[in-house]
């Protein structure tokens, strides 16, 4: 797993995300949407070994059970709260609010990551 994680770290992540954004704009009908979703899902599957390697490294210091538990809890909360809250925003304020909220969460996440990584000396 750690070697696969190394390959995941060496892959240009910005290129993956840019490709996903470009594919999203190309999805005009159901067939293209299916192809776009499959492509983006493959990107997610390719990043999973890298995340697993990070969990394994952190698990050595903090305990593997607690590290995996925190990761799974965070992923589950995001998968539950995200669509429900986005649906609430869509019903209450319209489609634009969902994109503004998603952009806001993305900016907050990037700033949090930068702050935490600078504190720990990674960046």
C-alpha positions in Angstrom: 0.0 0.0 0.0 2.7 2.5 0.8 4.4 2.1 -2.6 1.0 2.7 -4.3 0.7 5.8 -2.1 4.1 7.0 -3.3 2.8 6.7 -6.9 -0.3 8.6 -5.9 1.8 11.4 -4.5 3.9 11.7 -7.7 0.9 12.0 -10.0 0.1 15.6 -10.8 -2.9 16.2 -8.7 -3.7 19.7 -10.2 -4.0 18.0 -13.6 -6.5 15.6 -12.2 -8.7 18.3 -10.7 -8.4 20.5 -13.8 -9.4 17.5 -15.9 -12.4 16.9 -13.7 -13.5 20.5 -14.0 -13.2 20.5 -17.7 -15.1 17.2 -18.0 -17.9 18.7 -15.9 -18.4 21.4 -18.5 -18.6 18.8 -21.3 -21.4 16.8 -19.7 -24.4 17.9 -21.7 -26.5 14.7 -21.9 -26.9 11.4 -20.0 -24.3 9.5 -22.0 -21.6 12.1 -21.6 -22.5 12.5 -18.0 -22.0 8.8 -17.4 -18.6 9.0 -19.1 -17.6 12.0 -17.0 -18.7 10.4 -13.8 -16.7 7.2 -14.6 -13.6 9.3 -15.3 -13.9 11.3 -12.1 -14.5 8.1 -10.1 -11.4 6.5 -11.5 -9.5 9.6 -10.3 -10.9 9.1 -6.8 -10.0 5.4 -6.9 -6.4 6.3 -7.9 -6.1 8.7 -5.0 -7.3 6.2 -2.4 -3.9 4.4 -2.1 -2.2 7.7 -1.4 -4.7 8.5 1.4 -4.3 5.0 2.8 -0.5 5.5 2.9 -1.0 8.8 4.8 -3.3 7.0 7.3 -0.7 4.3 7.7 2.1 6.8 8.4 0.0 8.8 10.9 -1.3 5.6 12.5 2.2 4.7 13.6 2.3 7.7 15.8 -1.4 8.1 16.9 -2.6 4.5 16.7 -4.0 2.8 13.6 -7.5 2.2 15.0 -8.1 5.8 16.0 -6.6 7.2 12.7 -8.8 5.0 10.5 -11.8 5.8 12.7 -11.3 9.5 12.3 -10.8 9.2 8.6 -14.0 7.1 8.2 -16.0 9.4 10.4 -15.0 12.4 8.4 -15.8 10.8 5.1 -19.2 9.5 6.4 -20.1 12.9 7.8 -19.2 14.6 4.5 -21.2 12.1 2.4 -24.3 12.5 4.6 -24.3 16.2 5.4 -23.1 17.5 2.0 -26.0 16.3 -0.2 -28.7 17.0 2.5 -27.5 20.5 3.2 -27.0 21.2 -0.6 -30.6 20.0 -1.2 -31.8 22.4 1.6 -29.9 25.3 0.0 -31.3 24.4 -3.5 -34.9 24.3 -2.2 -34.6 27.4 -0.2 -32.3 29.8 -2.2 -31.9 28.3 -5.6 -29.2 26.6 -7.6 -26.6 29.4 -7.4 -26.5 29.1 -3.6 -25.2 25.5 -3.8 -22.3 26.6 -5.9 -21.5 29.6 -3.8 -21.6 27.4 -0.7 -19.4 24.8 -2.3 -16.9 27.4 -3.3 -16.9 28.8 0.2 -16.2 25.4 1.7 -13.4 24.8 -0.8 -11.7 28.0 0.0 -12.0 27.4 3.8 -10.7 23.8 3.3 -7.6 25.0 1.3 -6.9 27.8 3.9 -7.2 25.3 6.7 -4.9 22.8 5.0 -2.3 25.5 4.4 -2.5 26.7 8.0 -2.2 23.2 9.4 0.6 22.2 7.0 2.6 25.3 7.8 2.2 24.7 11.5 3.4 21.2 11.2 6.3 22.2 8.9 5.1 20.4 5.7 4.8 23.4 3.5 
